[in-house]
Amino acid sequence: MAKKKTEQKAWPEKWHEVNPGCMVFAAGNAANTKTGSWKSQRPVWDNAKCIKCGICYIFCPEACIQDTQDGFYEANLDYCKGCGICAHECWPGAIVMREEEE
């Protein structure tokens, strides 16, 4: 007798259904979460200071930073939530956070 095909586990609907450790059920699902314009700050790169190390790319929790054709980096602001981790981890100081109104 053939086994039933296992169903993909859905995201928990209630707090008591969340597994300890907050397991992510669908890898890469951050790509489905556009933040749009609700962020208060956005990262701005100074390519004169950037050494193209990719630390901002590695530490971005939203995976919104992409490399450009010339090797520098930029954030897709549709997915950036303005957390500032990229600017905090950028040791050459090439990234600063600017208010959205500027």
Chimera marker file (.cmm) of the C-alpha trace (Angstrom):
<marker_set name="trace">
<marker id="1" x="0.000" y="0.000" z="0.000" r="1" g="1" b="0" radius="0.5"/>
<marker id="2" x="1.422" y="3.359" z="-1.052" r="1" g="1" b="0" radius="0.5"/>
<marker id="3" x="1.972" y="6.040" z="1.568" r="1" g="1" b="0" radius="0.5"/>
<marker id="4" x="0.006" y="9.249" z="1.388" r="1" g="1" b="0" radius="0.5"/>
<marker id="5" x="1.950" y="12.229" z="0.119" r="1" g="1" b="0" radius="0.5"/>
<marker id="6" x="2.735" y="14.466" z="3.095" r="1" g="1" b="0" radius="0.5"/>
<marker id="7" x="1.202" y="17.896" z="2.992" r="1" g="1" b="0" radius="0.5"/>
<marker id="8" x="3.346" y="20.985" z="3.442" r="1" g="1" b="0" radius="0.5"/>
<marker id="9" x="2.870" y="22.362" z="6.920" r="1" g="1" b="0" radius="0.5"/>
<marker id="10" x="1.004" y="25.657" z="6.890" r="1" g="1" b="0" radius="0.5"/>
<marker id="11" x="2.038" y="28.691" z="8.895" r="1" g="1" b="0" radius="0.5"/>
<marker id="12" x="0.626" y="28.509" z="12.432" r="1" g="1" b="0" radius="0.5"/>
<marker id="13" x="-2.550" y="30.474" z="12.885" r="1" g="1" b="0" radius="0.5"/>
<marker id="14" x="-2.430" y="30.740" z="16.686" r="1" g="1" b="0" radius="0.5"/>
<marker id="15" x="0.374" y="31.544" z="19.140" r="1" g="1" b="0" radius="0.5"/>
<marker id="16" x="0.282" y="28.105" z="20.767" r="1" g="1" b="0" radius="0.5"/>
<marker id="17" x="0.865" y="26.450" z="17.371" r="1" g="1" b="0" radius="0.5"/>
<marker id="18" x="4.266" y="28.136" z="16.891" r="1" g="1" b="0" radius="0.5"/>
<marker id="19" x="7.114" y="25.668" z="17.351" r="1" g="1" b="0" radius="0.5"/>
<marker id="20" x="9.869" y="26.475" z="19.839" r="1" g="1" b="0" radius="0.5"/>
<marker id="21" x="12.680" y="28.194" z="17.983" r="1" g="1" b="0" radius="0.5"/>
<marker id="22" x="10.241" y="29.839" z="15.546" r="1" g="1" b="0" radius="0.5"/>
<marker id="23" x="10.910" y="27.455" z="12.692" r="1" g="1" b="0" radius="0.5"/>
<marker id="24" x="10.470" y="28.918" z="9.216" r="1" g="1" b="0" radius="0.5"/>
<marker id="25" x="8.240" y="26.588" z="7.208" r="1" g="1" b="0" radius="0.5"/>
<marker id="26" x="8.753" y="28.161" z="3.801" r="1" g="1" b="0" radius="0.5"/>
<marker id="27" x="12.351" y="29.095" z="3.097" r="1" g="1" b="0" radius="0.5"/>
<marker id="28" x="12.789" y="32.367" z="1.214" r="1" g="1" b="0" radius="0.5"/>
<marker id="29" x="9.369" y="33.670" z="2.161" r="1" g="1" b="0" radius="0.5"/>
<marker id="30" x="10.799" y="37.127" z="2.933" r="1" g="1" b="0" radius="0.5"/>
<marker id="31" x="10.688" y="37.735" z="-0.823" r="1" g="1" b="0" radius="0.5"/>
<marker id="32" x="6.889" y="37.788" z="-0.517" r="1" g="1" b="0" radius="0.5"/>
<marker id="33" x="6.885" y="40.562" z="2.077" r="1" g="1" b="0" radius="0.5"/>
<marker id="34" x="7.032" y="43.939" z="0.408" r="1" g="1" b="0" radius="0.5"/>
<marker id="35" x="7.365" y="46.695" z="2.971" r="1" g="1" b="0" radius="0.5"/>
<marker id="36" x="6.478" y="49.429" z="0.533" r="1" g="1" b="0" radius="0.5"/>
<marker id="37" x="6.709" y="52.894" z="2.000" r="1" g="1" b="0" radius="0.5"/>
<marker id="38" x="6.055" y="52.314" z="5.709" r="1" g="1" b="0" radius="0.5"/>
<marker id="39" x="9.730" y="52.464" z="6.727" r="1" g="1" b="0" radius="0.5"/>
<marker id="40" x="10.971" y="55.617" z="8.439" r="1" g="1" b="0" radius="0.5"/>
<marker id="41" x="14.577" y="55.377" z="7.255" r="1" g="1" b="0" radius="0.5"/>
<marker id="42" x="16.320" y="54.049" z="4.164" r="1" g="1" b="0" radius="0.5"/>
<marker id="43" x="19.960" y="53.082" z="3.531" r="1" g="1" b="0" radius="0.5"/>
<marker id="44" x="22.056" y="55.294" z="1.266" r="1" g="1" b="0" radius="0.5"/>
<marker id="45" x="25.411" y="54.093" z="-0.083" r="1" g="1" b="0" radius="0.5"/>
<marker id="46" x="28.490" y="56.262" z="-0.639" r="1" g="1" b="0" radius="0.5"/>
<marker id="47" x="30.312" y="54.286" z="-3.336" r="1" g="1" b="0" radius="0.5"/>
<marker id="48" x="33.467" y="56.374" z="-2.776" r="1" g="1" b="0" radius="0.5"/>
<marker id="49" x="33.777" y="54.665" z="0.645" r="1" g="1" b="0" radius="0.5"/>
<marker id="50" x="32.430" y="51.246" z="-0.382" r="1" g="1" b="0" radius="0.5"/>
<marker id="51" x="35.095" y="48.546" z="-0.704" r="1" g="1" b="0" radius="0.5"/>
<marker id="52" x="32.631" y="46.018" z="-2.210" r="1" g="1" b="0" radius="0.5"/>
<marker id="53" x="33.075" y="43.595" z="0.708" r="1" g="1" b="0" radius="0.5"/>
<marker id="54" x="29.429" y="42.479" z="0.704" r="1" g="1" b="0" radius="0.5"/>
<marker id="55" x="29.000" y="42.657" z="4.487" r="1" g="1" b="0" radius="0.5"/>
<marker id="56" x="25.749" y="44.602" z="3.994" r="1" g="1" b="0" radius="0.5"/>
<marker id="57" x="24.528" y="41.867" z="1.648" r="1" g="1" b="0" radius="0.5"/>
<marker id="58" x="25.361" y="39.133" z="4.172" r="1" g="1" b="0" radius="0.5"/>
<marker id="59" x="23.774" y="40.809" z="7.200" r="1" g="1" b="0" radius="0.5"/>
<marker id="60" x="20.546" y="42.076" z="5.600" r="1" g="1" b="0" radius="0.5"/>
<marker id="61" x="17.730" y="40.109" z="7.287" r="1" g="1" b="0" radius="0.5"/>
<marker id="62" x="15.317" y="40.860" z="4.432" r="1" g="1" b="0" radius="0.5"/>
<marker id="63" x="17.708" y="39.871" z="1.619" r="1" g="1" b="0" radius="0.5"/>
<marker id="64" x="16.840" y="43.122" z="-0.127" r="1" g="1" b="0" radius="0.5"/>
<marker id="65" x="20.427" y="44.126" z="-0.925" r="1" g="1" b="0" radius="0.5"/>
<marker id="66" x="21.666" y="43.152" z="-4.364" r="1" g="1" b="0" radius="0.5"/>
<marker id="67" x="24.973" y="43.700" z="-6.124" r="1" g="1" b="0" radius="0.5"/>
<marker id="68" x="25.021" y="45.904" z="-9.173" r="1" g="1" b="0" radius="0.5"/>
<marker id="69" x="26.863" y="45.269" z="-12.429" r="1" g="1" b="0" radius="0.5"/>
<marker id="70" x="29.786" y="47.436" z="-11.276" r="1" g="1" b="0" radius="0.5"/>
<marker id="71" x="30.193" y="45.439" z="-8.034" r="1" g="1" b="0" radius="0.5"/>
<marker id="72" x="28.638" y="47.919" z="-5.632" r="1" g="1" b="0" radius="0.5"/>
<marker id="73" x="25.487" y="47.226" z="-3.631" r="1" g="1" b="0" radius="0.5"/>
<marker id="74" x="22.042" y="48.759" z="-3.437" r="1" g="1" b="0" radius="0.5"/>
<marker id="75" x="18.839" y="47.965" z="-1.581" r="1" g="1" b="0" radius="0.5"/>
<marker id="76" x="15.530" y="47.150" z="-3.198" r="1" g="1" b="0" radius="0.5"/>
<marker id="77" x="13.449" y="49.592" z="-1.169" r="1" g="1" b="0" radius="0.5"/>
<marker id="78" x="10.258" y="47.660" z="-1.869" r="1" g="1" b="0" radius="0.5"/>
<marker id="79" x="11.584" y="45.006" z="0.533" r="1" g="1" b="0" radius="0.5"/>
<marker id="80" x="13.787" y="47.066" z="2.908" r="1" g="1" b="0" radius="0.5"/>
<marker id="81" x="12.221" y="47.713" z="6.302" r="1" g="1" b="0" radius="0.5"/>
<marker id="82" x="14.829" y="50.294" z="7.309" r="1" g="1" b="0" radius="0.5"/>
<marker id="83" x="16.276" y="48.333" z="10.224" r="1" g="1" b="0" radius="0.5"/>
<marker id="84" x="19.759" y="49.830" z="9.728" r="1" g="1" b="0" radius="0.5"/>
<marker id="85" x="21.677" y="46.592" z="10.255" r="1" g="1" b="0" radius="0.5"/>
<marker id="86" x="23.509" y="47.120" z="6.950" r="1" g="1" b="0" radius="0.5"/>
<marker id="87" x="24.680" y="50.563" z="8.076" r="1" g="1" b="0" radius="0.5"/>
<marker id="88" x="25.662" y="49.260" z="11.513" r="1" g="1" b="0" radius="0.5"/>
<marker id="89" x="27.743" y="46.405" z="10.062" r="1" g="1" b="0" radius="0.5"/>
<marker id="90" x="29.367" y="48.467" z="7.283" r="1" g="1" b="0" radius="0.5"/>
<marker id="91" x="32.782" y="49.041" z="8.851" r="1" g="1" b="0" radius="0.5"/>
<marker id="92" x="34.085" y="51.450" z="6.123" r="1" g="1" b="0" radius="0.5"/>
<marker id="93" x="31.060" y="53.662" z="6.861" r="1" g="1" b="0" radius="0.5"/>
<marker id="94" x="29.756" y="53.613" z="3.293" r="1" g="1" b="0" radius="0.5"/>
<marker id="95" x="26.109" y="53.290" z="4.350" r="1" g="1" b="0" radius="0.5"/>
<marker id="96" x="24.133" y="55.891" z="6.259" r="1" g="1" b="0" radius="0.5"/>
<marker id="97" x="20.472" y="55.798" z="7.183" r="1" g="1" b="0" radius="0.5"/>
<marker id="98" x="18.419" y="58.757" z="5.964" r="1" g="1" b="0" radius="0.5"/>
<marker id="99" x="14.923" y="59.769" z="6.949" r="1" g="1" b="0" radius="0.5"/>
<marker id="100" x="12.362" y="58.953" z="4.278" r="1" g="1" b="0" radius="0.5"/>
<marker id="101" x="11.226" y="62.586" z="4.063" r="1" g="1" b="0" radius="0.5"/>
<marker id="102" x="14.695" y="63.822" z="2.993" r="1" g="1" b="0" radius="0.5"/>
<link id1="1" id2="2" r="1" g="1" b="0" radius="0.2"/>
<link id1="2" id2="3" r="1" g="1" b="0" radius="0.2"/>
<link id1="3" id2="4" r="1" g="1" b="0" radius="0.2"/>
<link id1="4" id2="5" r="1" g="1" b="0" radius="0.2"/>
<link id1="5" id2="6" r="1" g="1" b="0" radius="0.2"/>
<link id1="6" id2="7" r="1" g="1" b="0" radius="0.2"/>
<link id1="7" id2="8" r="1" g="1" b="0" radius="0.2"/>
<link id1="8" id2="9" r="1" g="1" b="0" radius="0.2"/>
<link id1="9" id2="10" r="1" g="1" b="0" radius="0.2"/>
<link id1="10" id2="11" r="1" g="1" b="0" radius="0.2"/>
<link id1="11" id2="12" r="1" g="1" b="0" radius="0.2"/>
<link id1="12" id2="13" r="1" g="1" b="0" radius="0.2"/>
<link id1="13" id2="14" r="1" g="1" b="0" radius="0.2"/>
<link id1="14" id2="15" r="1" g="1" b="0" radius="0.2"/>
<link id1="15" id2="16" r="1" g="1" b="0" radius="0.2"/>
<link id1="16" id2="17" r="1" g="1" b="0" radius="0.2"/>
<link id1="17" id2="18" r="1" g="1" b="0" radius="0.2"/>
<link id1="18" id2="19" r="1" g="1" b="0" radius="0.2"/>
<link id1="19" id2="20" r="1" g="1" b="0" radius="0.2"/>
<link id1="20" id2="21" r="1" g="1" b="0" radius="0.2"/>
<link id1="21" id2="22" r="1" g="1" b="0" radius="0.2"/>
<link id1="22" id2="23" r="1" g="1" b="0" radius="0.2"/>
<link id1="23" id2="24" r="1" g="1" b="0" radius="0.2"/>
<link id1="24" id2="25" r="1" g="1" b="0" radius="0.2"/>
<link id1="25" id2="26" r="1" g="1" b="0" radius="0.2"/>
<link id1="26" id2="27" r="1" g="1" b="0" radius="0.2"/>
<link id1="27" id2="28" r="1" g="1" b="0" radius="0.2"/>
<link id1="28" id2="29" r="1" g="1" b="0" radius="0.2"/>
<link id1="29" id2="30" r="1" g="1" b="0" radius="0.2"/>
<link id1="30" id2="31" r="1" g="1" b="0" radius="0.2"/>
<link id1="31" id2="32" r="1" g="1" b="0" radius="0.2"/>
<link id1="32" id2="33" r="1" g="1" b="0" radius="0.2"/>
<link id1="33" id2="34" r="1" g="1" b="0" radius="0.2"/>
<link id1="34" id2="35" r="1" g="1" b="0" radius="0.2"/>
<link id1="35" id2="36" r="1" g="1" b="0" radius="0.2"/>
<link id1="36" id2="37" r="1" g="1" b="0" radius="0.2"/>
<link id1="37" id2="38" r="1" g="1" b="0" radius="0.2"/>
<link id1="38" id2="39" r="1" g="1" b="0" radius="0.2"/>
<link id1="39" id2="40" r="1" g="1" b="0" radius="0.2"/>
<link id1="40" id2="41" r="1" g="1" b="0" radius="0.2"/>
<link id1="41" id2="42" r="1" g="1" b="0" radius="0.2"/>
<link id1="42" id2="43" r="1" g="1" b="0" radius="0.2"/>
<link id1="43" id2="44" r="1" g="1" b="0" radius="0.2"/>
<link id1="44" id2="45" r="1" g="1" b="0" radius="0.2"/>
<link id1="45" id2="46" r="1" g="1" b="0" radius="0.2"/>
<link id1="46" id2="47" r="1" g="1" b="0" radius="0.2"/>
<link id1="47" id2="48" r="1" g="1" b="0" radius="0.2"/>
<link id1="48" id2="49" r="1" g="1" b="0" radius="0.2"/>
<link id1="49" id2="50" r="1" g="1" b="0" radius="0.2"/>
<link id1="50" id2="51" r="1" g="1" b="0" radius="0.2"/>
<link id1="51" id2="52" r="1" g="1" b="0" radius="0.2"/>
<link id1="52" id2="53" r="1" g="1" b="0" radius="0.2"/>
<link id1="53" id2="54" r="1" g="1" b="0" radius="0.2"/>
<link id1="54" id2="55" r="1" g="1" b="0" radius="0.2"/>
<link id1="55" id2="56" r="1" g="1" b="0" radius="0.2"/>
<link id1="56" id2="57" r="1" g="1" b="0" radius="0.2"/>
<link id1="57" id2="58" r="1" g="1" b="0" radius="0.2"/>
<link id1="58" id2="59" r="1" g="1" b="0" radius="0.2"/>
<link id1="59" id2="60" r="1" g="1" b="0" radius="0.2"/>
<link id1="60" id2="61" r="1" g="1" b="0" radius="0.2"/>
<link id1="61" id2="62" r="1" g="1" b="0" radius="0.2"/>
<link id1="62" id2="63" r="1" g="1" b="0" radius="0.2"/>
<link id1="63" id2="64" r="1" g="1" b="0" radius="0.2"/>
<link id1="64" id2="65" r="1" g="1" b="0" radius="0.2"/>
<link id1="65" id2="66" r="1" g="1" b="0" radius="0.2"/>
<link id1="66" id2="67" r="1" g="1" b="0" radius="0.2"/>
<link id1="67" id2="68" r="1" g="1" b="0" radius="0.2"/>
<link id1="68" id2="69" r="1" g="1" b="0" radius="0.2"/>
<link id1="69" id2="70" r="1" g="1" b="0" radius="0.2"/>
<link id1="70" id2="71" r="1" g="1" b="0" radius="0.2"/>
<link id1="71" id2="72" r="1" g="1" b="0" radius="0.2"/>
<link id1="72" id2="73" r="1" g="1" b="0" radius="0.2"/>
<link id1="73" id2="74" r="1" g="1" b="0" radius="0.2"/>
<link id1="74" id2="75" r="1" g="1" b="0" radius="0.2"/>
<link id1="75" id2="76" r="1" g="1" b="0" radius="0.2"/>
<link id1="76" id2="77" r="1" g="1" b="0" radius="0.2"/>
<link id1="77" id2="78" r="1" g="1" b="0" radius="0.2"/>
<link id1="78" id2="79" r="1" g="1" b="0" radius="0.2"/>
<link id1="79" id2="80" r="1" g="1" b="0" radius="0.2"/>
<link id1="80" id2="81" r="1" g="1" b="0" radius="0.2"/>
<link id1="81" id2="82" r="1" g="1" b="0" radius="0.2"/>
<link id1="82" id2="83" r="1" g="1" b="0" radius="0.2"/>
<link id1="83" id2="84" r="1" g="1" b="0" radius="0.2"/>
<link id1="84" id2="85" r="1" g="1" b="0" radius="0.2"/>
<link id1="85" id2="86" r="1" g="1" b="0" radius="0.2"/>
<link id1="86" id2="87" r="1" g="1" b="0" radius="0.2"/>
<link id1="87" id2="88" r="1" g="1" b="0" radius="0.2"/>
<link id1="88" id2="89" r="1" g="1" b="0" radius="0.2"/>
<link id1="89" id2="90" r="1" g="1" b="0" radius="0.2"/>
<link id1="90" id2="91" r="1" g="1" b="0" radius="0.2"/>
<link id1="91" id2="92" r="1" g="1" b="0" radius="0.2"/>
<link id1="92" id2="93" r="1" g="1" b="0" radius="0.2"/>
<link id1="93" id2="94" r="1" g="1" b="0" radius="0.2"/>
<link id1="94" id2="95" r="1" g="1" b="0" radius="0.2"/>
<link id1="95" id2="96" r="1" g="1" b="0" radius="0.2"/>
<link id1="96" id2="97" r="1" g="1" b="0" radius="0.2"/>
<link id1="97" id2="98" r="1" g="1" b="0" radius="0.2"/>
<link id1="98" id2="99" r="1" g="1" b="0" radius="0.2"/>
<link id1="99" id2="100" r="1" g="1" b="0" radius="0.2"/>
<link id1="100" id2="101" r="1" g="1" b="0" radius="0.2"/>
<link id1="101" id2="102" r="1" g="1" b="0" radius="0.2"/>
</marker_set>
